[in-house]
Amino acid sequence: MHVFLLITQGAQAPNAALTLNRVALGAFFAISGYHKLFNASRHATLTRTLQDDGVRAMPIMQWLLPGVEFGGGCALIIGLLSVLAAFGLFVICAGASALDAVKRIRAWQPIDRADWLGDLLYLPEALYCIGLAVVMLGGPGAWSLDATIAAHLAG
């Protein structure tokens, strides 16, 4: 009977699931943002991509976007202001999808709308948006600084 429940109900470990999702996303964005900020080659690639996509205010955006990635990623790892961090990262991912990722889908030449949707869901940006939406909708989980601070404030 226990195997059946595990197969149909999962492990029933929402705190572990929320923490795994939050920390994995945080690690990705912290590492990615760090490299775009401090590695000249990665920063140059980001700058070229932003220019090719017609992003305005380049002197600000070339530093703001990776700064938000790095800071938001670190915030997700420790679970501090997680929903706000996830929202900021979601905006960046949605923008990257609209400006750059859609070009990749066009190049793949989807055969119909279902194939186009499949291609969209294949993109890392779309999957990151989904994971970030989980943080925004489900919260950071009990194993976070946010939960610790909330419990302390509640008395």
VEXNU-446262 format. One line per field, with one value per residue (C-alpha): residue number from 1; residue in one letter; x, y, z. Coordinates in Angstrom, 3 decimals, always signed. Layout:
% VEXNU-446262
num: NUM:...
residu: A:...
c1: X:...
c2: Y:...
c3: Z:...
//
This chain:
% VEXNU-446262
num: 1:2:3:4:5:6:7:8:9:10:11:12:13:14:15:16:17:18:19:20:21:22:23:24:25:26:27:28:29:30:31:32:33:34:35:36:37:38:39:40:41:42:43:44:45:46:47:48:49:50:51:52:53:54:55:56:57:58:59:60:61:62:63:64:65:66:67:68:69:70:71:72:73:74:75:76:77:78:79:80:81:82:83:84:85:86:87:88:89:90:91:92:93:94:95:96:97:98:99:100:101:102:103:104:105:106:107:108:109:110:111:112:113:114:115:116:117:118:119:120:121:122:123:124:125:126:127:128:129:130:131:132:133:134:135:136:137:138:139:140:141:142:143:144:145:146:147:148:149:150:151:152:153:154:155
residu: M:H:V:F:L:L:I:T:Q:G:A:Q:A:P:N:A:A:L:T:L:N:R:V:A:L:G:A:F:F:A:I:S:G:Y:H:K:L:F:N:A:S:R:H:A:T:L:T:R:T:L:Q:D:D:G:V:R:A:M:P:I:M:Q:W:L:L:P:G:V:E:F:G:G:G:C:A:L:I:I:G:L:L:S:V:L:A:A:F:G:L:F:V:I:C:A:G:A:S:A:L:D:A:V:K:R:I:R:A:W:Q:P:I:D:R:A:D:W:L:G:D:L:L:Y:L:P:E:A:L:Y:C:I:G:L:A:V:V:M:L:G:G:P:G:A:W:S:L:D:A:T:I:A:A:H:L:A:G
c1: +0.000:+2.865:+4.277:+0.872:+0.594:+4.125:+3.347:+0.013:+0.584:+4.324:+6.559:+4.319:+7.354:+6.336:+9.017:+11.709:+10.216:+9.962:+13.492:+14.983:+13.256:+14.276:+17.907:+18.476:+17.086:+19.090:+22.319:+21.779:+21.040:+23.793:+26.416:+25.135:+24.901:+28.329:+29.974:+28.175:+29.379:+32.973:+34.052:+34.914:+34.016:+30.607:+29.894:+30.770:+28.443:+25.621:+26.247:+26.163:+22.937:+21.297:+22.418:+21.187:+17.826:+17.488:+17.593:+17.779:+19.805:+22.729:+25.135:+22.648:+21.097:+24.403:+25.108:+21.584:+20.417:+23.354:+23.296:+19.665:+20.504:+23.340:+21.538:+18.239:+20.007:+21.776:+18.475:+16.805:+19.621:+19.232:+15.495:+15.492:+12.864:+12.343:+9.076:+10.468:+13.672:+11.665:+9.521:+12.568:+14.133:+10.808:+10.672:+14.200:+13.382:+10.123:+11.980:+14.696:+12.009:+10.206:+13.337:+15.724:+14.257:+11.422:+14.069:+15.470:+12.029:+11.582:+14.926:+13.761:+10.788:+7.997:+5.542:+2.378:+1.194:+1.624:+5.224:+5.783:+4.463:+6.671:+9.656:+8.759:+8.585:+11.942:+13.648:+15.439:+13.924:+10.407:+11.302:+12.952:+9.762:+7.744:+10.107:+10.095:+6.290:+6.346:+8.329:+5.978:+2.843:+4.011:+6.434:+9.964:+8.999:+9.516:+13.263:+14.118:+15.126:+11.790:+9.947:+12.259:+11.737:+7.969:+7.802:+9.872:+7.650:+4.517:+5.836
c2: +0.000:+2.420:+2.037:+2.807:+6.008:+7.041:+6.494:+8.309:+10.930:+11.561:+11.839:+14.474:+16.639:+20.130:+21.875:+19.782:+20.440:+24.209:+24.341:+22.274:+24.430:+27.701:+26.750:+25.230:+28.327:+30.539:+28.681:+28.988:+32.712:+33.526:+31.713:+33.102:+36.656:+36.449:+35.388:+38.089:+40.671:+39.552:+37.588:+39.892:+37.316:+36.518:+40.224:+40.944:+38.157:+39.571:+43.066:+41.812:+39.911:+42.964:+45.124:+42.569:+42.475:+46.265:+46.772:+50.457:+52.131:+49.784:+51.482:+50.673:+47.417:+45.630:+45.875:+45.964:+42.661:+40.527:+42.386:+41.400:+37.831:+37.614:+39.339:+37.582:+34.242:+34.776:+35.828:+32.637:+30.432:+31.720:+32.291:+36.024:+38.165:+35.123:+36.156:+39.576:+37.990:+35.451:+38.227:+40.217:+37.141:+36.215:+39.630:+39.137:+35.643:+36.775:+39.625:+37.266:+34.953:+37.760:+39.404:+36.560:+33.095:+33.567:+34.094:+30.647:+29.101:+30.777:+29.335:+25.823:+26.236:+24.638:+22.701:+23.841:+25.656:+22.601:+22.229:+25.952:+25.499:+22.440:+24.461:+27.279:+24.859:+23.393:+26.744:+27.136:+30.611:+29.149:+26.474:+29.085:+31.174:+28.163:+27.444:+31.109:+31.121:+28.229:+30.434:+33.391:+31.270:+28.728:+30.891:+30.021:+27.104:+26.573:+26.092:+29.710:+32.911:+34.362:+31.707:+32.198:+35.967:+35.582:+33.174:+35.549:+38.528:+36.507:+35.930
c3: +0.000:+0.739:-2.768:-4.278:-2.214:-3.184:-6.865:-6.772:-4.056:-4.225:-1.199:+0.428:+1.149:+0.017:+2.092:+0.456:-2.993:-2.454:-1.048:-3.880:-6.496:-4.818:-4.157:-7.618:-9.337:-7.011:-7.737:-11.495:-11.396:-8.895:-10.985:-14.285:-12.979:-11.356:-14.609:-16.602:-14.082:-13.546:-16.634:-19.551:-22.211:-20.684:-20.179:-23.815:-24.978:-22.859:-24.213:-27.822:-27.189:-25.634:-28.575:-31.122:-29.336:-29.425:-25.666:-24.793:-22.055:-22.649:-20.194:-17.403:-18.616:-19.265:-15.528:-14.071:-15.592:-14.394:-11.067:-10.556:-11.629:-9.117:-6.246:-6.909:-7.147:-3.827:-2.236:-3.476:-2.184:+1.374:+1.091:+1.850:+0.110:-2.076:-3.699:-4.651:-5.989:-7.983:-9.441:-10.578:-12.132:-13.736:-15.423:-16.771:-18.069:-19.637:-21.339:-22.564:-23.926:-25.741:-27.147:-27.828:-27.299:-29.792:-32.509:-31.744:-32.116:-35.504:-36.621:-35.648:-38.038:-36.006:-38.162:-36.327:-33.186:-30.988:-32.185:-31.515:-27.954:-27.500:-28.697:-26.283:-23.367:-24.449:-23.845:-20.505:-20.111:-20.124:-17.589:-15.353:-15.550:-14.412:-11.510:-10.499:-10.654:-8.157:-5.752:-6.313:-5.854:-3.273:-1.325:-0.277:+1.960:+5.658:+5.256:+4.432:+6.154:+5.061:+7.105:+10.079:+10.037:+9.619:+12.575:+14.710:+13.804:+14.550:+18.059
//
